[in-house]
Amino acid sequence: MSEQVKVIKPSGRLDVTTAAQFRRQVSDIASVANPPKYLLVDLQEITFMDSSGLGALVSALKALRNIDGEMVISSANDQVQMLFELTSMTKIFKIYATADEFKSTLK
């Protein structure tokens, strides 16, 4: 994959206990000298997400936009997808069914 894409794959729960760690990971990515154009957050291994996890994703999106980057999400399970739909985050995030689907959009 391109140097312009950084992939992170959180696992387990993205909730109040893990959201701060996720935010730090994204902050580290966004603060490097040559940050990626895209951050792909592959949620394939996330089993549960709550509002704190959703807040961490929103913070990540803002961090990437601040450096003229883009964040995309892939592989959300049914519970996470429902959370996105109930909170209208499907209008905010670019969400792909799989990481490969996103990769196919890159030239």
Long-range contacts (C-beta under 8 A, 24 or more apart in sequence): 1-103, 1-106, 2-106, 3-36, 4-36, 4-37, 4-38, 5-36, 5-37, 5-38, 5-39, 5-40, 5-103, 5-106, 6-36, 6-38, 6-39, 6-40, 7-39, 7-40, 7-42, 7-99, 8-39, 8-40, 8-41, 8-42, 9-42, 9-43, 9-44, 9-45, 10-41, 10-43, 10-45, 10-46, 11-45, 11-46, 12-45, 12-46, 12-47, 12-48, 13-46, 13-47, 13-48, 13-49, 13-53, 14-43, 14-46, 14-48, 14-49, 14-50, 14-52, 14-53, 14-56, 14-57, 15-48, 15-49, 15-50, 15-52, 15-53, 16-50, 16-52, 18-53, 19-52, 19-53, 19-55, 19-56, 20-56, 22-53, 22-56, 22-60, 23-56, 23-59, 23-60, 26-56, 26-59, 26-60, 26-63, 26-64, 27-63, 30-63, 30-64, 30-66, 30-67, 30-69, 35-67, 35-69, 36-69, 37-69, 37-70, 38-69, 38-70, 38-71, 38-72, 38-106, 39-64, 39-69, 39-70, 39-71, 39-72, 40-71, 40-72, 40-73, 40-74, 40-99, 40-102, 41-71, 41-72, 41-73, 41-74, 42-74, 42-75, 42-99, 43-73, 43-74, 43-75, 43-76, 43-77, 43-80, 44-74, 44-75, 44-99, 46-76, 46-77, 46-80, 47-77, 48-79, 49-79, 49-80, 49-83, 54-83, 54-84, 54-87, 54-89, 57-89, 57-93, 58-89, 58-92, 61-92, 61-93, 70-94, 72-96, 72-102, 74-98, 74-99, 74-101, 74-102, 75-99
